[in-house]
Amino acid sequence: LVELDRQHLVHPVSSFRGHEERGVRVLRSAKGATVTDSEGRELLDGFAGLWCVNAGYGHESVVEAAARQMRDLPYATGYFDLGAEAPIRLAAALAERSPGDLNHIYFSLGGSDAVDSTIRFVRYYWHSKGQPGRDQFISVEQGYHGSTTMGAGLTALPGFHDGFGVPYAWQHKISSHYLYRNPLGDDPQAVIDASVAELRAKVAEIGEEKVAAFYVEPVQGSGGVLVPPKGWIKAMRDVCAELDILFIADEVITGFGRTGPIFACEDEGIVPDLMTCAKGLTSGYIPMGAVFMRDHVYETIAEGAGAKAVGHGFTYSAHPVSAAVALEVLALYEGGLFENGVKAGVRLMAGLESLRDHPLVGDVRGRGMLAAVELVTDKVKKTPLPASMQPATRLFDRAWEQGLIVRSFAQGIFAYAPPLCCTDAEIDAIVERTRKVLDLTLE
Ligand code: PMP
């Protein structure tokens, strides 16, 4: 398998960068929060796959829901006014649970194409309003919004641009709220004020009449789990409302209980104009993403379209099997997993906080079951681990040796997103295994 993988399988991101020498690790099965590799070794998955298996592995009822749907009706297009029961019920269930009047739901296949779809809908919205010149988009430094060409345009991580020549000139970004290394220090209000001023300045620089939308993750995930200070999102939302700019919350990671509530926007009581989800929606059992639109967005697009067809959609939009899985996963969440996730999140944060005194730990941050530990070589100067330590691969390997899967970023950041089903003992093991990795790294 390792040899076949080397020769033929192109991995996202990790192929082309020495993956060949390292070789693939093959996973064979999983249950709850534990995965088993091809040699029969059990590991705790502190990252829920790729921040997605929120419900945990091995739920028979999910398998049954998928099998039942495959047997009854494996596919129905949403084109030509056709449909199937599961996606209709899912859309209704999500509309009922979403903040405010985010009542209209378009299903995609994952997160990137959900983000891409919002760009199409936002453009159509402004055309419908007679303002087609609003074609510029703003996002936040360190933000991640996908790997499709349009999504990568909004993604403000250099690796997704360098060498690709992403052909959209409309990528504008404002600074991240990254408190730990923020030149403004730890003063949350100073960070909020600076971000508000920067967003206003960016809009003025582009020209207010040209700005279509502002994209934000309620907690930045792939940028290194960067948690904004309380009030930051609300302040940014208010600026957008005032300047008539659509505010888009990308909840691909934060949705479905990751930070506590079903959607992280609820943490601050805001209602975005559009919202994207994926990952936890089907808990990684099958691909699916979603775009939520407020009433005014949907109605404006419909008015603009009149009798014309709005040419956007995929063959597998609103796939019945994915929808059946999502409905069953939602039932599991509401049958106790959301509740357990809130409890486990408190324990996880407290456990990781107990690592703060470790000589290698510069910062501990997070919200709910989404957390990070940032490693430094000097706690006072906040000196990041040197590239020579190869944190992304070496720390990952070291954790693996301790029986723990976590994401490790090049800057020396461990990211945690365990399944919401974790027991107290599993959360404690995640913390203790991390402590061991830190001790071994210090030696
Ligand atoms: N937006 C955010 C905030 C994400 O974290 C991700 C994936 N990590 C995406 C979009 C893209 O989703 P996908 O990988 O399912 O295309």
Residues whose N, C-alpha, C, O or C-beta is under 5 A from the ligand:
A	BS01	PMP	G110 G111 S112 D113 Y144 H145 G146 E217 G221 D250 V252 I253 A278
